Amino acid sequence: MKTEYDVIVVGGGPAGIPAAVQAARLGAATLLIEKTGQLGGTTTTGGVNYPGLFHAWTRPIVGGIAWELVERVTRETGSTLPDFSRQRQRPHHTEHVLVDRFVYAMICDEVVLESGAQCLFHAMPTGVREDARAKTVRVACKEGVREFGAKVVIDATGDANLASIAGYPVRVRQTLQPGTMVCTLAGYDVGSLDLEQLRVNADAEVAAGRLSYTDFSWDSTGFSPQIIKQSGRNANHVRGIDARTSEGKTRMDIEGRRSLLRLYRFLRTQPGFENLRFDYVAPECGVRETVTIDGEVEVTAHDYQSGRVWDDAVCYSFYPIDLHSCEGTGLQKRYLEEGTVATIPRRAMLPKGSANFVVAGRSICSDREANSALRVQASCMAMGQAAGAMAALAVRRDQSVSDVPITEIRKTLKAHGTVVPGVEQERAVIR
């Protein structure tokens, strides 16, 4: 493996995959660094295999590489896509695209390698040296520490890990959304269960300190059979942990498995659960929120909900304000007005004071409510492709990422299948 590249992408999740593929397809020598042994991030390692949302009000708003991955997995598995022509006024789970997480990881490998990008798994950055024209990323590999050079780097870690290592300030929030340990439960029939008796027994176990209500659902106020009724999936909450560090992520993963073990041990003693089993447990606990960068501009909840079209908008984002909470029923949700979509500006992806350093994904500069919506996978995938285009164009033009004309970025993205906002709009509205 060579040591000099045009573009280095750190993080092989929803943002990192399209970033690396787009940069490589534009001719940039690209290296994609991933800390685990597979690509996909939240979709695969986190187990949330329904990346959304790609459509808004019946129209596509995230295309390009993101949709190419979905279509390739759909064809490979013979699965069926939702009918987007009948989108509801308040879209959410019915418009999610379900993908086979195992095939998805394999297709991601295939697409990245076909693009010409190189992958380095089981590796994490430990340092960044920068000057006006080049960067050196120090990486901890299984065989020791290695160094790789690049002209542009893209932080797609989701936690702004590379930005923090490089010395750029991040915004750390005192209150964080809880994580979820995704699983699949099997071996029982919901229709035959006595849910009222189960509630009584669960209440007693919670009172004795052997269970938590959030082992069953997002609701911390009482028993809800959410995880039982939907056979697992995204149904529990792992609370009060900052997962941006290795120590914090270790705690979150252990607590996530402890939560499932508590649930398993309790349910196995209850009528109807004699044959209970886990068909799947995600390798890692899913993380909703850690930090955001201090960028050149901040996307606020008002910007997001109003459908503001930034003059340097590079992609769309569409999802309700979706703030998970450690208190109460566990979720605060506000839907966008019918026809409205949000846009993401390039400047929110650029740390203040940086040069040729791009952040893509949930750690872009945004307030807490806006971040709770734009953090979802399809939006991060759109940001990733935009980041890859900016990086490759900066290399080709021998310019800083911030100096590449926004019209050139949009033209390039459109040529590669994305849906690009237009500055002639005052408000992003899909009709």
Buried (B, 14 or more C-beta within 10 A) or exposed (E): EEEEBBBBBBBBBBBBBBBBBBBBBBEBBBBBBBBBEBBBBBBBBBBBBBBBBBBBBBBBBBBBBBBBBBEBBBEBBEBEEBEBEEBEEEBBEEBBBBBBBBBBBBBBBBBBBEBBBBBBBEBBBEBBEBEEEEBBBBBBBEEEEBEBBBBBBBBBBBBBBBBBBBEBBBBEBEEBBBBBBBBBBEBBEEEEBEBEEBBEBBBEBBEEEEBBBBBBBBBBEEBBBBBBEBBBBBBBBBBEBBBBEEEBBEBBBEBBBBBBEBBBEBBEEBEBBEEBEBEBBBEBBBBBBBBBBBBBBBBBBEBBBBBBBBEBBBBBBBBBBBBBBBEEEBBBBEBBEEBBBBBBBBBBBBBEEBBBBBBBBBBBBBBBBBBBBBBBBBBBBBBBBBBBBBBBBBBBEEBBBBEBEBEBBBBBBEEBBBBBBEBEEEEBBBE
